[in-house]
């Protein structure tokens, strides 16, 4: 799962998503089918999921779109 720095515009996340997609392509050749795979690419959130999907995401986190904004409580 990759969460890039929060950008004012979703498009600002594209460079991070593209880089992760390229890393996955590079590393796929080192994993034998018996050992596992890099078939999933989890990246993006409600804020930037459209860009993440355009860059190859197969899973995204969209909790805010479903549940709304939530407060983060401190410890």
Secondary structure as GFF3:
##gff-version 3
##sequence-region A 1 75
A	DSSP	three_ten_helix	10	13	.	.	.	ID=ss1
A	DSSP	alpha_helix	14	28	.	.	.	ID=ss2
A	DSSP	beta_strand	42	45	.	.	.	ID=ss3
A	DSSP	alpha_helix	49	54	.	.	.	ID=ss4
A	DSSP	beta_strand	59	61	.	.	.	ID=ss5
A	DSSP	alpha_helix	63	67	.	.	.	ID=ss6
###
